[in-house]
Amino acid sequence: MDTPSPAITQTCTYNGPTIASISPTTIYQGTSVILNGTKFIGLANQYQSFCYNCKVLINDKEVTDISYWVWYENKVSFTMPSTAQSGYIQVQDSKGNKSNKFNFTVSQDPATIPPIIMSFSPKVITPGDTITITGSNFGPSQGSSQLIVGGRTGYGKILSWADTEIKYQTSDYGDNKSQKIGVKKCRGYYECLPVVYGEYFYIQPQITSLDTNIGREGMEVTIYGKYLSNSNVASDASTQYFIHVYFNGVSALYPQNGLWTSDQIEVVVPRGATSGKVTLEITANNTNETVKATGPTFNILEKISNDEYSDLQEYFKQINLPQAWGVASNRRTITVAVIDDGVYNNHPDLKNKMWYNTDEVIGNGIDDDRNGYVDDYYGWDFVNNSNDVTPLGSHGTQVAGIIGAEKDNAIGIAGVNWNVKIMPLIVCGNNGGCIDTSRAIRYAVDNGAEVINLSLGTRAVSGYTTMYNDAIEYAFQRNALIVTSAGNGDIVGGIGFDLSQIPQSPVCNSDQRGNRVIGVGAVDSTNHRTKWSNYGSCVDIWAPGVQILSTAVPAFSNSQDLYEIVKEKTTGTSFAAPIITGIVSLLKATYPTMTSQEAITLLVNNANGGIVDAYKTLSDNSTPANTQVIQAPVYNSSPVSNPTSTQNPVNNPPVTSYPPNTTQENYYRPLIESDATSFGVPLTAAQARDVTNFVVYSISQNTQNLGAGERRAVIRDYFETVVRGNVDWGDIERMVNGQKVVSRNIAKEQAQLPFVLKTFEKVFGHRPNFQDPKEDLSWNTMMYRIRFPRDLDKEKLGINRFKTIFGRLPTSPLDWSVVRALGYVRI
């Protein structure tokens, strides 16, 4: 008998769907797509052409609205969703098996990309001229697209149309007034994108002559020309126009009932005007859409600043201070203590420059900050041990004005450094006698003074005492630099002491432990030492000290005025010292980590025959690199880390340990929140904390070297140009290190295009060539306010080039970005 064979069991193995390709190769949202592969349905019937449960997944999200009858075992077709993004695509068969992840890219349909108008030239025309419009995404040919001029299809002739350039010949008939140019991109006659507008073109005004070419501030001048009224640049009824006449960049005044026609204007030469060209600007809607006419030169006596008496401050020119203002940083406010007979804190030129102890509550009778002085909100009177700092003389007010009188406020004088806060500490009475200044020096240091002015001393032979030593050393070790006058010689003969033989205090108190103070002697307008100025080994530097104009206290002034020229018996080294104090404060603002010894060395090494040269000092190539970190006070609390960001962990700033500085945090946080509001940047509490930590503590050596005020300026530039509170800290590092930002704001770039392009063309004489690395970096420097590791030679070069191009010094953030482009990029 045969034995039956065992039953044979068959097992089928299913490997799941596989995507092999996708077509077409260029995919747009809303276009038809075919996936090719195998086993898309997953049933035994390989010829089945439908599937109820099959799915297409894009980035793990199901594509809906795929009909069940479009499924085949080897392909499926569907419409790419309008929300689809580049990534990977999968097929899921009827059994739930998923295919491989097939990578693909979604491209934007060129027909849906709005055109971009970057520039056109010329911007100021005579009707009949040809205008070249430059940009991108215009389309390879005109087709159904239109050039819009003044709200309608242009009356002129399209000479050529390409994707990046359109040439348009203006019409004598339709283009004889200012018009705004736009591009209307169309796929067909009825399928168009919204019009994208560029700038206006203008009809050129002309200045032909002046009734006089020389004069003074306040005099009337008649300008003659053509097309001088706004009717020659009007574009539509909804736009306002502003016409301004400038004398070398300073806006003119207009006399009451003065004449203004299309060919004649009567103006008044303004205060602060300098010799230079008379220009006229017509601006649309107070924006940067401006047309300018340049006329003859008008010559006028120059002042060093826009201050009433600044033409009397010739001694500042003697030490090259106006040039130094061009290279010094004024973004960091320096607290300067004036230890003297008090400062008139309600003086119009000083009241905005006074220091206040904001840790103290006024008038509550409590020592809120626990510094040993009750209600010392305005400073302290050590003579009467009182918080009443009403001046006991005019000497300290004169000193304070030389240091930091408000500049460019159309009154009075200019101080050496107008970005200071004056801390008034009284140690001298109305009889001229002074008490020990040691407590005042310590108070100044403990309350944040970075520079201390001591225009004090005796005229006695026995004018030296050791009582100053400890306080001077206390200040020096905490990097607060004391500047002191050399003294005005003996009583009986009015002849200066040789301090090497007859030392005086406090100017000579530093020499036992090394140079701890800056001793200042006085020279006259011819750079000769005055006969009464002390001299010798204790004098480090010399400065003008004769006929110095400064602020005064009317009650103690011979003229009973707010200003007086200090001369005869009151001329002295007391008024040379604050000039040096002001320069030191400029150094401190420019180089936040500079040590006292470095500042002394810089002043001495750059002096001309011993006389200070502010410009050489501030622009010296050997300026310290600021690698030293000033030690902060030790707190009994845990370290504070630098800001964090939820945007991208890669861009989180490095965590470093700094003792917390609550005072600085409380000072800067409301300023940062105000900055964000002013630029329309939403800022969460966490983001405000992060930004505050950056400003106070920095995130790297590069950003630490800037100082807190400069770091705040970087954040302001970031808010203005990138408009986001969720800061990309990698971009912040790039912005301060001469590199382009990565997380750009394209919408903001579009909004800035008109005036950045206008500035770029004025600087470089042509539109940007982004293939040129220098022009590309220059463009981004202007657009995103990029900074560079500081090089004063390059910065000086940029300032000089800026002045040559614009006829003025830089003032706005955009101006300073142009300076950096000219100095650091366009070498």
SULVENPE-V718765 format. One record per helix or strand. SS is the DSSP state (2 for helix, 1 for strand). FROM is the first residue (numbers start at 0). LEN is the number of residues. If there is no record, write none. Layout:
ss->(SS;SS)
from->(FROM;FROM)
len->(LEN;LEN)
This chain:
ss->(1;1;1;1;1;2;1;1;1;1;1;1;2;1;1;1;1;1;1;1;1;1;1;1;1;1;1;2;1;1;1;1;1;1;1;2;2;2;1;2;1;1;1;2;1;1;1;2;1;2;1;1;2;1;1;1;1;1;2;1;2;2;2;1;1;2;1;2;1;2;2;2;2;2;2;2;2;2)
from->(17;26;31;54;60;67;70;74;86;97;101;105;109;115;123;129;145;151;156;164;178;185;190;195;205;213;219;229;240;249;252;259;263;275;289;309;313;320;333;350;353;378;385;394;419;427;433;437;450;465;480;497;510;516;528;534;540;547;553;562;567;573;595;607;610;613;639;648;657;661;684;700;707;728;745;772;791;812)
len->(6;2;7;4;2;3;1;5;6;1;3;2;3;6;2;7;4;2;5;5;6;3;2;8;5;1;7;3;7;2;1;1;5;9;10;3;5;7;7;3;1;3;1;10;7;1;1;9;4;12;5;1;3;7;1;1;4;4;3;4;3;17;10;1;1;5;1;3;1;17;13;4;15;7;19;12;15;13)
